[in-house]
Each structure stands twice: as structure tokens, then as C-alpha cells.
Amino acid sequence: MAVKTKCIYEKSEPADGYRVLVMRYWPRGVRKDKINRWERELGAPADLIKKWKSGSIKWAEFLREYMKSAKQQEEKIAELAMLAESRDITLLCGCRDENHCHRKLLKKLIDVKTGV
């Protein structure tokens, strides 16, 4: 099975499989029936996002800090990894630029646990 990533504002598709929102705050205009699960603790901390968006930290530092917060969520990451072994899952976030979004790093953490 596969772990995919997607912006929550993109159209949902059957190929998404099990849809997991990984944001601290609920995204505006999104109905609750558009996701299967909300793991707010896997979202980037609000203060970290503010630092990144204000330009006070570079992307590399954002990633390091996100990794520190993700280490505290090992159990949730392991749960998603177990789920990914039996079905496709899609990690969802409001960021439109996947290259500068924590969901890409979270996908890698899950892939490591599943042995991908």
C-alpha cells in the first residue's frame, strides 16, 4: 500500500484511500466528511509555522524543528505506518506547496516505519 500527500483543498478521489488531516487547526471551508481522521498533533507547531512564514528561519531549520516535535509523536506515526501496511493513506494539509510542507517529511517518517 502507499502513503501519499495532498493539499486538503484539492479534490478528494477514491485513490486517496484513508484521508488523514495533519494540521493543528481545522482548515477553513472544509467539511468534516472530507477526511477519515484528524491527527492535529502531527501538524507543525503554530510558532514554528509563524517563524517560517515570517522569514525568521530557513526551511532547513523548520525541518529540524519539525523533526523534534514529530519525535514526541512516535506512537501516532507508528499507528499510521501500521495502517499504511493494509491500505492506501493520504496525508492532508492546507499548504499548497508540497516542497515546503511538513506532510512530505511526515510521509518519509511513515515510509521508514513501513520499510518502504
MOURKA-V932931 format. One record per helix or strand. SS is the DSSP state (a for helix, b for strand). FROM is the first residue (numbers start at 1). LEN is the number of residues. If there is no record, write none. Layout:
SS&FROM&LEN, SS&FROM&LEN
This chain:
b&3&5, a&14&3, b&18&4, a&32&3, b&37&2, a&40&3, a&46&9, a&59&13, a&74&11, b&89&5, a&98&3, a&102&13
